[in-house]
Amino acid sequence: MKIGAIVEEGFVYEQKTHLTVLKTSLFFAGDGFTAYDSKGSLVFRVDSYGPYVGDTGELVLMDAAGRCILTVRRKRPSLHQRWEGFAGERTGQKPLFSVRRSSMIGRSSMTVEVYRNGGEEYQIEGSFGCRKCTIYNAEREAVAEIRRKVDACANVVLGKDVFLLSVKPGFDGAFAMGLVLILDQIHGADADGENGTRLAVGPPTRCSNISFIRLKKGVL
């Protein structure tokens, strides 16, 4: 697997890292996020941007100190609902990467194009609505994963407003978090009927709408 920063070197981890991502509002598709490491320290945050993000088409990812490290912006017009990511506050810069549907027909994966070093390509497969996605590099190696979070103490699967972002060694965690923001916006737009279909990249996946699901002993 290629090692190196796409957004920022400081978020390229030497070991596999699990970030707990919390959606900070339940009222709109993308009201904000906070992400914490395994020690409970804040790593990323997106302040509440309310229901009007569709008007601006722009979100800002910040570090724990409030420094802008990535801006993601919807490109208009775009049949494939393309989003672009820019370093920092985007002022006068070319995009670092773009995200689009692989196809407009039926359920499809998402294609991520990175514009550095001659270009790299990633695929996102799964269902973000079910919090079950995998990000693959060009060699079909899994480099990051989004999945439901399990509370081992209570032996339950938490609701979809709390989930895990697992990042493999050498992959840029800030880049991965930027993809989470974009997936949330695309899924929210589809759920609201913008494109007439709910996003489910890859094969259809059934997921429960129950906030807490009891697990049998020995499953974890």
C-alpha positions in Angstrom: 0.0 0.0 0.0 1.2 3.5 -0.9 2.2 5.6 2.1 1.8 9.3 2.2 -0.3 12.3 2.9 -3.2 13.4 0.7 -4.4 16.2 3.0 -1.9 16.4 5.8 1.1 14.4 6.9 0.2 14.7 10.6 -2.9 12.5 10.1 -1.0 9.7 8.4 -0.9 7.0 11.2 1.8 4.4 11.6 -0.6 1.9 13.2 -4.2 1.0 12.4 -6.4 3.7 14.0 -10.0 3.6 15.0 -11.8 6.9 15.2 -15.2 7.2 16.8 -17.3 9.6 14.7 -20.3 11.3 16.3 -23.0 13.1 14.3 -23.6 16.2 16.3 -27.2 16.8 15.2 -30.1 14.4 14.4 -32.2 17.0 12.7 -30.5 17.4 9.3 -28.5 15.1 7.0 -25.2 16.8 7.7 -25.3 19.1 10.7 -21.8 18.4 11.9 -19.4 15.8 13.2 -16.8 15.2 15.8 -14.2 12.5 15.7 -12.3 11.1 18.7 -9.4 8.7 19.0 -9.3 5.6 21.2 -8.2 7.7 24.2 -11.2 10.0 23.8 -9.2 12.9 22.5 -10.8 15.1 19.9 -9.2 14.7 16.4 -11.6 16.3 13.9 -14.7 18.5 14.1 -17.1 20.1 11.7 -19.1 22.8 13.3 -22.9 22.8 12.7 -23.6 24.1 9.2 -27.4 23.6 9.5 -29.9 22.8 6.7 -28.5 25.3 4.2 -25.3 23.5 3.1 -27.1 22.7 -0.1 -27.1 26.4 -0.9 -23.4 26.8 -0.4 -22.3 23.3 -1.2 -19.2 23.7 1.0 -18.1 22.1 4.3 -14.9 22.7 6.4 -13.1 20.0 8.3 -11.1 21.3 11.2 -8.6 19.8 13.6 -9.0 19.8 17.4 -7.7 23.4 17.7 -10.2 24.7 15.1 -7.7 25.0 12.3 -9.2 24.5 8.8 -7.4 21.5 7.2 -9.8 20.6 4.4 -12.7 22.2 2.5 -15.0 19.9 0.5 -17.2 21.6 -2.1 -19.9 20.3 -4.4 -19.1 21.0 -8.0 -22.1 22.4 -10.0 -23.5 21.4 -12.4 -22.7 17.7 -12.1 -24.8 14.8 -13.2 -22.8 12.5 -11.1 -23.0 14.8 -8.0 -19.3 15.4 -8.0 -17.5 16.8 -4.9 -14.0 18.2 -4.7 -11.6 18.5 -1.8 -9.2 21.5 -1.2 -6.4 22.0 1.2 -7.2 24.5 4.0 -9.7 27.2 3.2 -9.6 26.6 -0.6 -8.5 30.1 -1.5 -7.2 30.1 -5.1 -6.2 26.5 -5.0 -6.7 23.5 -7.3 -8.5 20.5 -5.8 -6.6 17.7 -4.1 -9.2 15.1 -5.1 -12.7 14.6 -6.4 -15.5 12.1 -5.6 -18.3 11.0 -7.9 -20.7 8.2 -8.5 -19.2 5.5 -10.7 -22.5 5.3 -12.6 -25.9 7.1 -12.7 -27.7 3.8 -13.4 -29.0 1.9 -10.3 -26.8 1.3 -7.3 -23.1 2.0 -7.8 -19.8 2.5 -6.1 -18.1 5.9 -5.6 -14.9 6.8 -7.5 -12.3 8.9 -5.8 -9.7 10.6 -7.9 -6.6 12.0 -6.3 -4.6 14.5 -8.4 -1.2 14.3 -6.9 1.9 12.3 -8.2 0.3 11.5 -11.5 -3.0 10.5 -10.0 -4.4 7.8 -7.8 -7.8 6.3 -7.7 -9.9 4.8 -4.9 -13.3 3.1 -4.8 -15.9 3.3 -2.0 -18.2 0.3 -1.8 -21.0 -0.6 0.6 -23.8 1.4 2.2 -23.1 4.6 4.0 -26.7 4.8 5.2 -26.1 1.5 7.0 -22.7 2.7 8.1 -21.0 -0.2 6.2 -18.5 1.1 3.7 -15.0 0.1 2.6 -12.5 2.3 0.8 -10.2 0.4 -1.6 -7.1 1.6 -3.4 -6.2 0.7 -7.0 -4.7 -2.6 -5.9 -8.1 -3.5 -4.2 -6.5 -3.2 -0.8 -8.9 -2.0 1.9 -7.4 1.3 3.3 -10.3 2.5 5.4 -13.6 1.3 6.7 -16.8 2.8 8.0 -18.9 0.5 10.3 -21.3 0.5 13.2 -19.7 0.9 16.6 -20.2 -1.8 19.3 -20.3 -0.9 23.0 -18.5 -3.9 24.4 -19.5 -3.2 28.0 -23.2 -3.0 27.3 -23.0 -5.6 24.5 -24.9 -3.5 22.0 -24.6 -2.0 18.6 -24.9 1.8 18.9 -27.2 3.9 16.7 -26.1 5.2 13.3 -25.3 8.6 14.7 -22.2 7.1 16.3 -19.9 4.9 14.1 -16.3 3.9 13.6 -13.9 5.1 10.9 -11.0 2.6 10.8 -7.9 3.8 9.0 -5.1 1.4 7.9 -1.4 2.3 8.5 -0.1 4.8 6.0 -3.5 6.1 4.9 -4.4 9.8 5.5 -7.0 10.0 8.3 -8.0 13.6 7.3 -8.6 12.4 3.8 -10.7 9.6 5.1 -12.7 11.9 7.3 -13.3 14.2 4.3 -14.8 11.3 2.4 -17.1 10.7 5.3 -18.4 14.3 5.0 -19.0 13.9 1.3 -20.8 10.5 1.7 -23.0 12.0 4.4 -24.1 14.8 2.0 -24.7 12.5 -1.0 -26.7 10.1 1.2 -28.7 12.9 2.7 -29.4 14.5 -0.7 -30.7 11.1 -2.0 -32.8 10.5 1.1 -34.4 13.9 0.5 -35.3 12.8 -3.1 -32.8 15.1 -4.9 -31.9 12.3 -7.3 -35.0 10.1 -6.8 -33.1 7.2 -5.1 -31.4 6.6 -1.8 -27.6 6.0 -2.0 -26.4 2.5 -1.4 -23.0 2.1 -3.1 -22.3 -1.5 -4.1 -24.6 -4.4 -3.6 -27.9 -3.7 -1.7 -27.4 -4.1 2.1 -30.1 -4.4 4.6 -29.6 -2.6 7.9 -31.7 -2.2 11.0 -33.4 1.1 12.0 -33.3 0.1 15.6 -30.9 2.3 17.6 -29.7 -0.4 20.0 -29.5 -4.1 19.0 -28.7 -6.7 21.7 -25.9 -9.1 20.7 -25.6 -12.7 21.8 -22.7 -13.6 24.0 -19.6 -14.6 22.0 -20.3 -12.4 19.0 -17.7 -9.7 19.8 
